[in-house]
């Protein structure tokens, strides 16, 4: 009886993931179309697709797909190499949204004058934790192996939603295992604590919130239901040691997003006077508000504000050797 129930539950979850991926893929295509035009026409993006070797012992031939954005000013000379920012997209660790941050990546490359690497990663439930985090480490180790291309002394990480969580983990618990020193982290409406219950995320005026059952589906697909595992700092960056975080941390949350509760808690925890913590709460914004934002809308204005904060923080971080 138990095995039959587990099989049915497994099939139910896989069906939901299948339907969810197809639905979100349509939304993704429509939303990103506008950002793609913006990236190339306004920000002058120069993008190439690379496939980085994976350390996956079970499949030595597997590669990690990344989009590499070169600053409009072109590559730096050997004596003046440019910094690099590595970004991971939102996904709930489940939805293939690689490329959804194209406007952000192109803008950072242009205005910060840095290489931007927008990296894909394996998705659950086919590839649960720690697969995504292993891909994160592989990409950063690859950056370290390219000192003739990048200034590996000036590296930052960024991400949105689940990608923001991966960036926060990379800049804290994973940071001491890396071959590069992460100087700054940018986290856009990140997930910081998978152990929180839905009643712990109640906010006064939620806007298009992700339903608790969907969040739970994402989380259990990624890391299972064990509470102790969900409090592992490699899963929930709020449990990482404060001193493991870099000198610059930017956390941008949305006032209408229940996930803002845990984002603000992490920002408050890190703001101990030992690092520069930039915290921004975008009132009236929902989770994922920025993808495909239209000029003249409140979403556009909020995205402009968020990007300006991120750009300034990265510029200041890269000025410090």
N, C-alpha and C positions, 0 to 999 in steps of 0.2 A: 504493500500500500504506500509506504513511504517513498520508495523508488519511483512509483507511478506518479505520485504527487510532484516529486522533484522534477520529473521529466516534463510534466504539464506546465509547471512553473517556468522551467527553462524555455520551453517553446513559447509561452505567453510573453516572456520578457524579450525574446528574440524578435517576435512579431511586432511588439511595440517599438523596438529599436529600428526595425526595417521601415515601418510606417513613418516614424519620426524622422529618420534620415531623408526619406523621399520628400516629406513635407518641407523640412528645413532647407533642403537643397534647392527647391524651387524658390523659396524666400531669399536664399543666399544669392542665387543668380540674378534675381530682379534687383536686390538692394545694392549689390556690389557693382552693377553695371555703371551706375552714376559715379561711384568712387573711382572706378577704373579710368573713366574719361578724365576725371579731375587729376588723377595721378600723372597721366601722361601729358595732358594739355597745359595744366597750370604748374605742376611741380617738376615737369621735365624729367620724369622718371626714366632711368635706364636700368632695365631689369633682365637678368638672365636666370635660367633654371639650372641648378646644380644638383647632383646626387652624391651625398656624403656617405662614406663607408660606415656601416653599423658594426658595433662590437658584438652583435647577437651571435652567440656560440652555436645556436641551433640552425642558423641560416647565415653562413659567411658571405653569401652573395647579396644579401639585402642592403638596400641603400635608403638613406633618409632624404626626402625631397626638400629642397630649400629654394627660395627666391632671393637672389642677391641683388640689392639695389646699390648702384654706384652713384656717389654724389655727382651732380651736374658739372662740377669743376673737374671731374675726372680723377683717376687714381693719383695718390700722392707720390712724390719722388722718394727714392730710397732714404733720403735724409729727413723727410717730412711725411711719414706715413700717417694715414687717417685712422681715427678711432672706429670702433664697430659696436653696433647695438644688435643684439639677438632677440627676436620677438617670437612669441607663441600665441596662436589664435585661440579664441574661445571655442568651446565644443561640448561642455559637460563631460569631457573625456570620451565622448561617444560620437558626436556629429562631425563629419569631415568638412570643416569650414576653412581650410587652408586657403589663404588669399583674401579673406574678409577684411584684413587690416591694410589693404593696398594703399589707401589714401594716407593713412598714418605713416606707413613705411616710407613712401615716396617723399612725404613732407619732412620727415626727420632727416633723410638723406640730403635733401636740399638745404634745409635751414640750419642743421647742426653741422653739415659737412662731414657726415660720417657714413661709412658703409652700413647698410641695414640688411640683416639676414632674417627673413621671415621663414621660420622652420616648421615643417610638419612633424607629426609624432604619431606613434601607433595609438589606436583607439580601442576602448573597451566596448563590449564585453569580450571580443575576440582576444584582445591583448590587455588584460587588467594590470594594475600596479604590480611591479614597478616599470613596466614596459615604456610608458611615456617618459618617465624620469630618466631611464637609461638612454633614450634618444636625446633628451636634453643634454645630458653629460657628453654624449658622443659629438654633438654639434659644437659644444664649447671646447672640447678637446681638439676638434678639427681646427677651430679658430686659432688655438694655441700653436698648431702645427704650421701656420701660415704667416710667420713673422716678416716675410718678404712682401706680403700683400697688405696686412693690417698692422696697426700699432697695438700689439697685444698687451701693452701696459695701460691701455685705455679701452676697457670693455664694459659695457652696460647690458642689462637684460630688461625685457619688457613683455607685457602680455595682458590680455583681457579675459575676464571671467576665469574659466579653468586654466587658460594660458597665463593669466595673472598669478594664479596659484603656483603654477610651475615655475614662473619667473621668481617668485618670492622664495620658493624652496631652493632654486638654483643659487640665489643670492644669500642664503643663510646656511642651512644644514649641508647642502651639497657644495657650498663654496670652498670649504677647506680641502675638498678632494679634487678640485679643478686645477688645471695647469695654467689658468689665467686668473687674475685677481679682478673680480667684479667690483667696479667702482660705484655703481648706482643701479637701482631697480625702479622700474615704472610699473605700477599695478593698477589697471583700469577695471573698475567694479569687480575686484577679485573674490574668489572663494578662499576663505582663510581658515575655516573651522568646520570640517565635515561632521563633527560629533554633535553639533547643535541640533536641537529638536525644532520643529516648525514653530512651536509656541514661543521659542526663544528669539524668533526673528520677526515678531509682530511689530509693525510700524504704523503710525497714525494714518497715512494716506498712501497706500501702495498703488502703483501704476503698472498695469499689465504684469503682475508678478508671476514668476514661474511657479506653477502649482506645486505644493509640497510633494505629491506623489511622483511628479516628474523629477524633482530634485533628488528624491530618494532613489528613483530608478537610476539616475546618473551615478550617484554616489555608490550604490551597491554594485552596479556594473563595474565600477572602477576599482573598489577596494573591499567590497563585501559589507557585511553588517556588523562585524565585530567592533565594539566601541573602542577598545584599546587600540586597535589598528587605526581607527579614524583619528586618534589623538597622537599618532606617530608624527613627528615634525616633518618627515618626508612626504606626508599626506596633507597635513594641516599646518601651514607655516606659522600659525599663531602660537604653536607650542615649541617653536625653535628658540634657542638661546638668543637673548637680545644682542649679546656681543658678537654673534656670528653674522649679523647684518652689516651691510656696507655703510660708508659714510653718508650716502644720499639715498633716501627712500621717498618715493612719490606714490601716494595712494589717492586715487580719484574714485569716489563712490557716487551712487545715484540716490537722491532723496526718496524716490518712489520705489526703490529696490530693497526688498527685505534682506538681501545679502549685505546691505550697507551697515547693518548692525555689527557683523563680525569684522568688516573692513575697518570701521571706526575703532573697534576694540584693539585691533592690531596696531593701528596708527597711534593710539593713546599709549599702548604698551611700549612702543619704540621711541616715543618722544621723551627721552630721559635726559636730554641735554648733551648727549655724546655724539649725536649725528644730526644731519639736516633732514628733518621730516616735513615734507610738504603734504598737507592733507586738504583735499577739496571735496566738498559735498555739493553735487549739482542738484539743486532743488527742482522738483517737477520732472525729473528725468527717470526713465525706466531702464532696466537692464538691457544692454544692447542698443541703446538709443542712437549711437553714433554711426552705425553701419548704414550707408546710403543716405545720410542726412541731407535734406534739401536746403539750398541757400535761402536765407530769409526766414527760416523757421527757428523756434526755440531750441530744437535739437542741434541745428547748425551752430547757433550762437554758443551753446554749451560745449559743443565739440571744439570750437575755436578757442574757448577759454581753457579747456582741458589741455589741448595741444600746446598752447602758449606756455602753460605751467611746465609741461613735460620738456619742451624745447629748452626753456631757460635752465631747468635743473640739469639737463644733460650737458649743456654748454658750460655751466659752472663746474660740473663734475670733471669734465674733460680738460678744463683749464688747469686743474690740480694734478700734478704728476705724482 
